């Protein structure tokens, strides 16, 4: 019956799987970002989400990636550690200078 979908599986299964990923993403955004900030309008929300997406992809470590960020970065071994604020101090990016 589901051969027209190509995989021979129920397409409702893939929809429910996608729904689980989206719910987890929205929950992470709420817990780590928007629950701690005041959002004034839609444009402000877009800027916040863009900065949060950049933080998650370039700075935030992920256990599934061996505690690395999705956009790889070089290991900094020497220098003093400095914290840079992200999203007004809600999160921080640490670097060596």
N, CA and C atoms as an extended XYZ file, in Angstrom:
291
Properties=species:S:1:pos:R:3:atomname:S:1:resname:S:1:resid:I:1 pbc="F F F"
N         0.806       -1.192        0.000 N   UNK     1
C         0.000        0.000        0.000 CA  UNK     1
C         0.854        1.263        0.000 C   UNK     1
N         1.992        1.247        0.702 N   UNK     2
C         2.834        2.438        0.780 CA  UNK     2
C         4.028        2.371       -0.166 C   UNK     2
N         3.972        1.544       -1.179 N   UNK     3
C         5.086        1.408       -2.115 CA  UNK     3
C         5.316        2.693       -2.907 C   UNK     3
N         4.311        3.488       -3.105 N   UNK     4
C         4.490        4.720       -3.885 CA  UNK     4
C         5.376        5.726       -3.176 C   UNK     4
N         5.591        5.579       -1.867 N   UNK     5
C         6.453        6.478       -1.115 CA  UNK     5
C         7.914        6.104       -1.285 C   UNK     5
N         8.189        4.951       -1.884 N   UNK     6
C         9.566        4.588       -2.187 CA  UNK     6
C        10.211        3.676       -1.165 C   UNK     6
N         9.917        3.832        0.099 N   UNK     7
C        10.611        3.039        1.113 CA  UNK     7
C         9.796        1.839        1.555 C   UNK     7
N         8.533        1.777        1.223 N   UNK     8
C         7.693        0.678        1.646 CA  UNK     8
C         7.236        0.799        3.086 C   UNK     8
N         7.489        1.927        3.713 N   UNK     9
C         7.071        2.128        5.092 CA  UNK     9
C         5.927        3.127        5.161 C   UNK     9
N         5.272        3.128        6.258 N   UNK    10
C         4.156        4.029        6.485 CA  UNK    10
C         4.667        5.467        6.546 C   UNK    10
N         4.181        6.372        5.681 N   UNK    11
C         4.671        7.757        5.696 CA  UNK    11
C         4.331        8.477        6.993 C   UNK    11
N         3.326        7.996        7.721 N   UNK    12
C         2.978        8.630        8.986 CA  UNK    12
C         4.095        8.464       10.009 C   UNK    12
N         4.890        7.389        9.879 N   UNK    13
C         6.007        7.175       10.793 CA  UNK    13
C         7.058        8.279       10.623 C   UNK    13
N         7.376        8.634        9.386 N   UNK    14
C         8.381        9.681        9.166 CA  UNK    14
C         7.863       11.044        9.622 C   UNK    14
N         6.565       11.267        9.495 N   UNK    15
C         5.985       12.528        9.967 CA  UNK    15
C         6.084       12.611       11.484 C   UNK    15
N         5.781       11.516       12.175 N   UNK    16
C         5.869       11.557       13.632 CA  UNK    16
C         7.313       11.698       14.094 C   UNK    16
N         8.252       11.111       13.360 N   UNK    17
C         9.662       11.257       13.696 CA  UNK    17
C        10.115       12.701       13.512 C   UNK    17
N         9.683       13.336       12.423 N   UNK    18
C        10.017       14.745       12.193 CA  UNK    18
C         9.398       15.620       13.280 C   UNK    18
N         8.183       15.281       13.692 N   UNK    19
C         7.516       16.054       14.745 CA  UNK    19
C         8.309       15.991       16.048 C   UNK    19
N         8.873       14.826       16.367 N   UNK    20
C         9.679       14.678       17.578 CA  UNK    20
C        10.911       15.573       17.535 C   UNK    20
N        11.584       15.633       16.393 N   UNK    21
C        12.767       16.488       16.259 CA  UNK    21
C        12.404       17.963       16.403 C   UNK    21
N        11.311       18.365       15.781 N   UNK    22
C        10.887       19.769       15.849 CA  UNK    22
C        10.499       20.139       17.276 C   UNK    22
N         9.798       19.247       17.971 N   UNK    23
C         9.426       19.527       19.359 CA  UNK    23
C        10.666       19.671       20.236 C   UNK    23
N        11.663       18.836       20.005 N   UNK    24
C        12.892       18.938       20.789 CA  UNK    24
C        13.621       20.249       20.491 C   UNK    24
N        13.679       20.637       19.223 N   UNK    25
C        14.325       21.890       18.843 CA  UNK    25
C        13.619       23.088       19.473 C   UNK    25
N        12.305       23.126       19.394 N   UNK    26
C        11.555       24.230       19.969 CA  UNK    26
C        11.744       24.273       21.478 C   UNK    26
N        11.756       23.111       22.124 N   UNK    27
C        11.985       23.065       23.564 CA  UNK    27
C        13.350       23.602       23.940 C   UNK    27
N        14.377       23.244       23.168 N   UNK    28
C        15.729       23.748       23.427 CA  UNK    28
C        15.798       25.259       23.263 C   UNK    28
N        15.173       25.766       22.215 N   UNK    29
C        15.171       27.215       21.981 CA  UNK    29
C        14.470       27.932       23.136 C   UNK    29
N        13.357       27.386       23.573 N   UNK    30
C        12.636       28.028       24.681 CA  UNK    30
C        13.446       27.980       25.966 C   UNK    30
N        13.968       26.790       26.334 N   UNK    31
C        14.696       26.647       27.603 CA  UNK    31
C        15.984       27.445       27.633 C   UNK    31
N        16.722       27.466       26.523 N   UNK    32
C        18.051       28.067       26.508 CA  UNK    32
C        18.067       29.507       26.019 C   UNK    32
N        16.963       29.987       25.478 N   UNK    33
C        17.016       31.321       24.865 CA  UNK    33
C        15.807       32.180       25.219 C   UNK    33
N        14.669       31.911       24.625 N   UNK    34
C        13.560       32.865       24.708 CA  UNK    34
C        12.915       32.962       26.081 C   UNK    34
N        13.011       31.937       26.928 N   UNK    35
C        12.448       32.031       28.275 CA  UNK    35
C        13.206       33.032       29.145 C   UNK    35
N        14.402       33.429       28.732 N   UNK    36
C        15.241       34.318       29.527 CA  UNK    36
C        15.347       35.727       28.957 C   UNK    36
N        14.666       35.992       27.860 N   UNK    37
C        14.780       37.290       27.189 CA  UNK    37
C        13.398       37.898       26.963 C   UNK    37
N        13.357       39.205       26.878 N   UNK    38
C        12.133       39.898       26.488 CA  UNK    38
C        12.170       40.119       24.981 C   UNK    38
N        11.133       39.682       24.302 N   UNK    39
C        11.033       39.846       22.853 CA  UNK    39
C        10.001       40.926       22.583 C   UNK    39
N        10.411       41.951       21.847 N   UNK    40
C         9.544       43.104       21.630 CA  UNK    40
C         8.687       43.008       20.374 C   UNK    40
N         9.219       42.406       19.315 N   UNK    41
C         8.437       42.265       18.084 CA  UNK    41
C         9.026       41.137       17.239 C   UNK    41
N         8.441       40.897       16.086 N   UNK    42
C         8.863       39.783       15.239 CA  UNK    42
C        10.302       39.961       14.733 C   UNK    42
N        10.673       41.169       14.382 N   UNK    43
C        12.042       41.416       13.898 CA  UNK    43
C        13.059       41.169       15.008 C   UNK    43
N        12.736       41.567       16.220 N   UNK    44
C        13.615       41.325       17.358 CA  UNK    44
C        13.770       39.819       17.588 C   UNK    44
N        12.673       39.069       17.480 N   UNK    45
C        12.724       37.614       17.630 CA  UNK    45
C        13.606       36.990       16.550 C   UNK    45
N        13.510       37.484       15.319 N   UNK    46
C        14.352       36.959       14.227 CA  UNK    46
C        15.833       37.183       14.529 C   UNK    46
N        16.181       38.367       15.026 N   UNK    47
C        17.589       38.646       15.368 CA  UNK    47
C        18.063       37.746       16.504 C   UNK    47
N        17.226       37.549       17.525 N   UNK    48
C        17.587       36.672       18.635 CA  UNK    48
C        17.811       35.252       18.146 C   UNK    48
N        16.891       34.747       17.332 N   UNK    49
C        17.010       33.369       16.842 CA  UNK    49
C        18.208       33.197       15.912 C   UNK    49
N        18.525       34.230       15.122 N   UNK    50
C        19.702       34.152       14.252 CA  UNK    50
C        20.980       34.087       15.086 C   UNK    50
N        21.065       34.899       16.133 N   UNK    51
C        22.245       34.857       17.007 CA  UNK    51
C        22.330       33.538       17.753 C   UNK    51
N        21.187       33.005       18.185 N   UNK    52
C        21.175       31.724       18.882 CA  UNK    52
C        21.597       30.595       17.941 C   UNK    52
N        21.134       30.625       16.701 N   UNK    53
C        21.522       29.600       15.730 CA  UNK    53
C        23.024       29.653       15.463 C   UNK    53
N        23.574       30.856       15.338 N   UNK    54
C        25.017       31.011       15.154 CA  UNK    54
C        25.768       30.466       16.356 C   UNK    54
N        25.285       30.781       17.556 N   UNK    55
C        25.904       30.271       18.786 CA  UNK    55
C        25.878       28.742       18.803 C   UNK    55
N        24.742       28.145       18.487 N   UNK    56
C        24.625       26.680       18.533 CA  UNK    56
C        25.516       25.998       17.504 C   UNK    56
N        25.642       26.578       16.325 N   UNK    57
C        26.418       25.943       15.265 CA  UNK    57
C        27.913       26.212       15.344 C   UNK    57
N        28.317       27.335       15.923 N   UNK    58
C        29.729       27.691       15.908 CA  UNK    58
C        30.413       27.604       17.263 C   UNK    58
N        29.662       27.694       18.364 N   UNK    59
C        30.284       27.793       19.680 CA  UNK    59
C        29.881       26.653       20.609 C   UNK    59
N        28.600       26.399       20.719 N   UNK    60
C        28.072       25.435       21.693 CA  UNK    60
C        28.566       24.025       21.389 C   UNK    60
N        29.019       23.349       22.438 N   UNK    61
C        29.507       21.979       22.251 CA  UNK    61
C        28.333       21.008       22.238 C   UNK    61
N        28.509       19.931       21.494 N   UNK    62
C        27.501       18.889       21.371 CA  UNK    62
C        28.149       17.564       21.765 C   UNK    62
N        27.544       16.855       22.688 N   UNK    63
C        28.092       15.583       23.163 CA  UNK    63
C        28.186       14.583       22.016 C   UNK    63
N        27.188       14.558       21.133 N   UNK    64
C        27.185       13.596       20.031 CA  UNK    64
C        28.315       13.848       19.037 C   UNK    64
N        28.914       15.034       19.075 N   UNK    65
C        30.028       15.365       18.184 CA  UNK    65
C        31.358       15.331       18.923 C   UNK    65
N        31.408       14.630       20.047 N   UNK    66
C        32.650       14.555       20.809 CA  UNK    66
C        32.991       15.877       21.471 C   UNK    66
N        31.955       16.579       21.931 N   UNK    67
C        32.088       17.898       22.574 CA  UNK    67
C        32.733       18.931       21.654 C   UNK    67
N        32.365       18.870       20.397 N   UNK    68
C        32.796       19.864       19.420 CA  UNK    68
C        31.545       20.536       18.865 C   UNK    68
N        31.726       21.656       18.195 N   UNK    69
C        30.618       22.358       17.560 CA  UNK    69
C        30.427       21.814       16.145 C   UNK    69
N        29.197       21.923       15.588 N   UNK    70
C        28.970       21.440       14.219 CA  UNK    70
C        29.913       22.072       13.196 C   UNK    70
N        30.218       23.345       13.347 N   UNK    71
C        31.228       24.002       12.513 CA  UNK    71
C        32.543       23.855       13.275 C   UNK    71
N        33.382       22.955       12.818 N   UNK    72
C        34.629       22.672       13.536 CA  UNK    72
C        35.467       23.909       13.779 C   UNK    72
N        36.295       23.842       14.804 N   UNK    73
C        37.155       24.977       15.144 CA  UNK    73
C        38.499       24.443       15.618 C   UNK    73
N        39.548       25.201       15.446 N   UNK    74
C        40.869       24.729       15.883 CA  UNK    74
C        40.989       24.767       17.409 C   UNK    74
N        41.820       23.899       17.936 N   UNK    75
C        42.079       23.864       19.374 CA  UNK    75
C        43.079       24.961       19.708 C   UNK    75
N        42.727       25.793       20.678 N   UNK    76
C        43.618       26.868       21.121 CA  UNK    76
C        44.273       26.415       22.415 C   UNK    76
N        45.588       26.230       22.408 N   UNK    77
C        46.275       25.663       23.562 CA  UNK    77
C        46.983       26.695       24.437 C   UNK    77
N        47.331       27.849       23.893 N   UNK    78
C        48.117       28.823       24.641 CA  UNK    78
C        47.396       30.158       24.705 C   UNK    78
N        47.648       30.899       25.778 N   UNK    79
C        47.065       32.228       25.938 CA  UNK    79
C        46.118       32.280       27.115 C   UNK    79
N        45.674       33.476       27.389 N   UNK    80
C        44.726       33.692       28.486 CA  UNK    80
C        43.310       33.455       27.982 C   UNK    80
N        42.470       32.891       28.826 N   UNK    81
C        41.088       32.608       28.454 CA  UNK    81
C        40.243       33.850       28.690 C   UNK    81
N        39.475       34.220       27.678 N   UNK    82
C        38.606       35.391       27.726 CA  UNK    82
C        37.189       34.941       27.380 C   UNK    82
N        36.200       35.472       28.074 N   UNK    83
C        34.796       35.163       27.805 CA  UNK    83
C        34.157       36.298       27.024 C   UNK    83
N        33.512       35.967       25.918 N   UNK    84
C        32.763       36.935       25.126 CA  UNK    84
C        31.281       36.656       25.314 C   UNK    84
N        30.502       37.695       25.541 N   UNK    85
C        29.077       37.522       25.765 CA  UNK    85
C        28.343       37.228       24.464 C   UNK    85
N        27.385       36.327       24.552 N   UNK    86
C        26.491       36.019       23.442 CA  UNK    86
C        25.075       36.230       23.956 C   UNK    86
N        24.233       36.895       23.173 N   UNK    87
C        22.857       37.193       23.554 CA  UNK    87
C        22.791       37.974       24.862 C   UNK    87
N        23.595       38.995       24.967 N   UNK    88
C        23.563       39.864       26.131 CA  UNK    88
C        24.042       39.219       27.417 C   UNK    88
N        24.873       38.213       27.312 N   UNK    89
C        25.410       37.555       28.494 CA  UNK    89
C        24.671       36.293       28.897 C   UNK    89
N        23.637       35.931       28.156 N   UNK    90
C        22.903       34.707       28.447 CA  UNK    90
C        23.797       33.485       28.248 C   UNK    90
N        24.614       33.528       27.216 N   UNK    91
C        25.601       32.487       26.941 CA  UNK    91
C        26.954       33.159       26.759 C   UNK    91
N        28.013       32.393       26.766 N   UNK    92
C        29.360       32.935       26.589 CA  UNK    92
C        30.144       32.089       25.598 C   UNK    92
N        31.039       32.755       24.892 N   UNK    93
C        31.985       32.088       24.000 CA  UNK    93
C        33.359       32.314       24.623 C   UNK    93
N        34.077       31.233       24.861 N   UNK    94
C        35.389       31.342       25.482 CA  UNK    94
C        36.463       31.156       24.424 C   UNK    94
N        37.494       31.980       24.485 N   UNK    95
C        38.596       31.905       23.544 CA  UNK    95
C        39.893       32.272       24.256 C   UNK    95
N        40.981       31.905       23.646 N   UNK    96
C        42.293       32.270       24.174 CA  UNK    96
C        42.864       33.393       23.329 C   UNK    96
N        43.471       34.360       24.021 N   UNK    97
C        44.122       35.457       23.286 CA  UNK    97
C        45.586       35.506       23.682 C   UNK    97
